[in-house]
Amino acid sequence: MIAAKTLRLSLKSLRDFAKKRLPDNVVIELDEKDECPLEIVRHMCSPDKLGIQLLFIPEEFGGMGGGAFDVYCICEEMARIDLGVATSVLATFLGSDPITVGATPEQKKLWLSRIADEGLLFAYGATEPEAGSDLGALRTTADRVMQDGRIVGYKINGNKQWISNGGVADAYSVLANTPAGPSWFVVEKGAKGFTHDEPEDKHGIRLSNTAALAFNDVYVDADRLLGGVEGQGLNQAQAVFGYTRLMVAAFGLGAGWAALDRAIPYSTKRIQAGAPLSEKQGYTHKLIVPHVARLEAARAYIEETAERIDAGAEGSLNTEGAIAKYMASEAGNTAAEASIQALGGYGYTHEYMVEKISRDVRITTIYEGTSEIMEMTISRDRWQLHLKTRGQHYHEQARVFEQLHVQHPDVGADTAALSFHALAEVMEKARVGRLTRYQHILLRLGEWIAYVECAGSLARRAAHMAENRLSEKTNRRFDARALAAISRIFAREAALKIAEEGLRWIIGAGGLAATDIASFENTLGLSAIQRAQAGLMADMDYVADVLYNRVAKPATQKAA
Ligand SMILES: Cc1cc2nc3c(=O)[nH]c(=O)nc-3n(C[C@H](O)[C@H](O)[C@H](O)COP(=O)(O)OP(=O)(O)OC[C@H]3O[C@@H](n4cnc5c(N)ncnc54)[C@H](O)[C@@H]3O)c2cc1C
């Protein structure tokens, strides 16, 4: 982990660099030309310049040894600048992951030191034309090359698809099938038989180079097999998902906020019907405030997960990474979409950037596992918990939030608790009716679980903010009172979502007889959840006032 002061300085250097080298007009031009600004990416990754890569390389290999929280903060900032450039930088992080997780000490020293010292750009080659979400279907092969009865190398054959930095990287981590199963190899640029296609013409992140790779009898020495043991590739890829998905979550968060931060000032200047749009509730309460609440709920979850990873949590926090990515990327997309609407006709043009952000952020629900795969991952894991605890897992969570409500009655913990109880009941009804045989129910459960767990995280974060217990590095855009109001807004949304949609799909899948609906509504706490909507308008008014600086500051703050 790096010191809070060092992190602040890194973030400031990044912002200053972007202001100078990537102002809006340059970004718009590069986007139109569909061009990766390689010199800028290299500058960002060079040890004697910005050196962003140093953050995630362990100190023993010449890096700064940043933790998950540090990486989240940097990723959010990069996404605010440009998601394409951010993706190019991320690709080296992803490409080096199989090394960090699975390489031998000698391999780590070689490759991680080269990334730190030479600013080596990596690419991460997992996806194939026929193997996307289902990596198990991969066809690229790595055949042993034998000499005197021992393995001296491998011959790689096959194709990779949609590889970030595919046409510009210096080295590639490549997943290929050995006789003992999928394994990671490092292949250097220029290897005989290794080629890449022209960059893809993409919908968004057009500042990032994405290309297909082809391997035609590409020979690598045996020491390029990461870890030196065949068949570990899928486990190595799984082991870092908690971490890498958190980075993509931070991308969704940063891009979503980047869009809102254009819509908010715009609406203070745009006069319609005699007043700025920012003063119109029908505008702010549809196009701004709900998106702020969802993004901040995702942030709360990202920060909690990052803290757990940095504290050395057991396991890979795969499910938590999936929840963070799912919520932040979906919230980033809807925020960017709403920001186009918020700028009206101007939002629909290139010049105002929100349309570009909206195209860019779309990728966050696709790469590093699509939203549907995230829903499945979340649902399967928490379903096991539901079964193991005989349906009590989320009821127990609900009691934690009932307790929190006693200490902090204003952070929405009571409503979050209602959502946890309702979730437990929906899951139990799904178990009794064997409804997870419908894939749609399984995936919807993933969505509801993500909402409810994020409602819990946000309530806890608001409480910690009130107690001044948050990390020094935490985002402090909102004070404790504003965060509590945001938490209440989101908890109401999560609770209503699980109760109404849960009921809908339990009935829709034939899990409830018409005569039992009223009693199940009761079990779900539907009317309590509806009653908890009281105060929603006032909370949204307050959050809008905070966003538009219409809240009088206490005298001490004013003086400061
Ligand atoms: C710009 C860009 C950059 C990328 N960078 C990289 C990179 O650097 N390295 C790399 O290895 N890969 C990279 N990828 C690939 C990316 O990770 C894959 O595109 C992604 O995993 C989805 O795979 P797919 O495209 O084959 O879609 P598919 O897996 O075919 O999915 C298509 C749709 O079906 C859904 N779906 C899939 N399986 C199921 C299921 N079982 N049940 C229900 N629905 C399902 C998906 O959610 C999706 O909506 C990149 C992709 C893009 C577009």
The ligand as an SDF file (V2000), in Angstrom:
LIG
                    3D

 53 58  0  0  0  0  0  0  0  0999 V2000
  -12.8540   -3.4760  -26.8120 C   0  0  0  0  0  0  0  0  0  0  0  0
  -12.6100   -4.8270  -26.2350 C   0  0  0  0  0  0  0  0  0  0  0  0
  -11.4370   -5.0840  -25.5510 C   0  0  0  0  0  0  0  0  0  0  0  0
  -11.1780   -6.3620  -25.0460 C   0  0  0  0  0  0  0  0  0  0  0  0
   -9.9730   -6.6220  -24.4460 N   0  0  0  0  0  0  0  0  0  0  0  0
   -9.6660   -7.9150  -24.1410 C   0  0  0  0  0  0  0  0  0  0  0  0
   -8.3390   -8.2600  -23.7070 C   0  0  0  0  0  0  0  0  0  0  0  0
   -7.4670   -7.3990  -23.5680 O   0  0  0  0  0  0  0  0  0  0  0  0
   -8.0680   -9.5660  -23.4590 N   0  0  0  0  0  0  0  0  0  0  0  0
   -9.0030  -10.5450  -23.6130 C   0  0  0  0  0  0  0  0  0  0  0  0
   -8.6720  -11.7070  -23.3830 O   0  0  0  0  0  0  0  0  0  0  0  0
  -10.2680  -10.2500  -24.0000 N   0  0  0  0  0  0  0  0  0  0  0  0
  -10.6070   -8.9630  -24.2780 C   0  0  0  0  0  0  0  0  0  0  0  0
  -11.8740   -8.6630  -24.7180 N   0  0  0  0  0  0  0  0  0  0  0  0
  -12.8570   -9.7280  -24.8690 C   0  0  0  0  0  0  0  0  0  0  0  0
  -13.9700   -9.6740  -23.8580 C   0  0  0  0  0  0  0  0  0  0  0  0
  -13.5080  -10.0470  -22.5980 O   0  0  0  0  0  0  0  0  0  0  0  0
  -15.0940  -10.5770  -24.4100 C   0  0  0  0  0  0  0  0  0  0  0  0
  -15.6620   -9.8810  -25.5010 O   0  0  0  0  0  0  0  0  0  0  0  0
  -16.1450  -10.8990  -23.3770 C   0  0  0  0  0  0  0  0  0  0  0  0
  -15.6280  -11.7580  -22.4100 O   0  0  0  0  0  0  0  0  0  0  0  0
  -17.3900  -11.5330  -23.9910 C   0  0  0  0  0  0  0  0  0  0  0  0
  -17.0700  -12.5770  -24.8340 O   0  0  0  0  0  0  0  0  0  0  0  0
  -17.7050  -12.6200  -26.3280 P   0  0  0  0  0  0  0  0  0  0  0  0
  -17.4220  -11.3130  -26.9590 O   0  0  0  0  0  0  0  0  0  0  0  0
  -17.2220  -13.8350  -26.9880 O   0  0  0  0  0  0  0  0  0  0  0  0
  -19.2610  -12.7040  -26.0890 O   0  0  0  0  0  0  0  0  0  0  0  0
  -20.1120  -14.0120  -25.7700 P   0  0  0  0  0  0  0  0  0  0  0  0
  -19.4770  -14.7800  -24.6760 O   0  0  0  0  0  0  0  0  0  0  0  0
  -20.4460  -14.7320  -27.0240 O   0  0  0  0  0  0  0  0  0  0  0  0
  -21.4210  -13.3280  -25.2150 O   0  0  0  0  0  0  0  0  0  0  0  0
  -22.4190  -12.7100  -26.0450 C   0  0  0  0  0  0  0  0  0  0  0  0
  -23.6230  -12.3690  -25.1770 C   0  0  0  0  0  0  0  0  0  0  0  0
  -24.1750  -13.5730  -24.6200 O   0  0  0  0  0  0  0  0  0  0  0  0
  -24.1850  -13.5050  -23.2060 C   0  0  0  0  0  0  0  0  0  0  0  0
  -23.8500  -14.8330  -22.6770 N   0  0  0  0  0  0  0  0  0  0  0  0
  -22.6910  -15.5120  -22.8450 C   0  0  0  0  0  0  0  0  0  0  0  0
  -22.7400  -16.7000  -22.2070 N   0  0  0  0  0  0  0  0  0  0  0  0
  -23.9520  -16.7650  -21.6280 C   0  0  0  0  0  0  0  0  0  0  0  0
  -24.5930  -17.7540  -20.8270 C   0  0  0  0  0  0  0  0  0  0  0  0
  -23.9910  -18.8930  -20.4940 N   0  0  0  0  0  0  0  0  0  0  0  0
  -25.8510  -17.4940  -20.4010 N   0  0  0  0  0  0  0  0  0  0  0  0
  -26.4740  -16.3480  -20.7240 C   0  0  0  0  0  0  0  0  0  0  0  0
  -25.9120  -15.3790  -21.4840 N   0  0  0  0  0  0  0  0  0  0  0  0
  -24.6700  -15.5840  -21.9270 C   0  0  0  0  0  0  0  0  0  0  0  0
  -23.1560  -12.4720  -22.8460 C   0  0  0  0  0  0  0  0  0  0  0  0
  -23.4240  -11.8790  -21.5860 O   0  0  0  0  0  0  0  0  0  0  0  0
  -23.3040  -11.4860  -23.9760 C   0  0  0  0  0  0  0  0  0  0  0  0
  -24.3710  -10.6160  -23.7210 O   0  0  0  0  0  0  0  0  0  0  0  0
  -12.1570   -7.3710  -25.1850 C   0  0  0  0  0  0  0  0  0  0  0  0
  -13.3590   -7.0980  -25.8430 C   0  0  0  0  0  0  0  0  0  0  0  0
  -13.5820   -5.8550  -26.3870 C   0  0  0  0  0  0  0  0  0  0  0  0
  -14.8760   -5.6140  -27.1280 C   0  0  0  0  0  0  0  0  0  0  0  0
  1  2  1  0
  2  3  1  0
  2 52  2  0
  3  4  2  0
  4  5  1  0
  4 50  1  0
  5  6  2  0
  6  7  1  0
  6 13  1  0
  7  8  2  0
  7  9  1  0
  9 10  1  0
 10 11  2  0
 10 12  1  0
 12 13  2  0
 13 14  1  0
 14 15  1  0
 14 50  1  0
 15 16  1  0
 16 17  1  0
 16 18  1  0
 18 19  1  0
 18 20  1  0
 20 21  1  0
 20 22  1  0
 22 23  1  0
 23 24  1  0
 24 25  2  0
 24 26  1  0
 24 27  1  0
 27 28  1  0
 28 29  2  0
 28 30  1  0
 28 31  1  0
 31 32  1  0
 32 33  1  0
 33 34  1  0
 33 48  1  0
 34 35  1  0
 35 36  1  0
 35 46  1  0
 36 37  1  0
 36 45  1  0
 37 38  2  0
 38 39  1  0
 39 40  1  0
 39 45  2  0
 40 41  1  0
 40 42  2  0
 42 43  1  0
 43 44  2  0
 44 45  1  0
 46 47  1  0
 46 48  1  0
 48 49  1  0
 50 51  2  0
 51 52  1  0
 52 53  1  0
M  END
$$$$
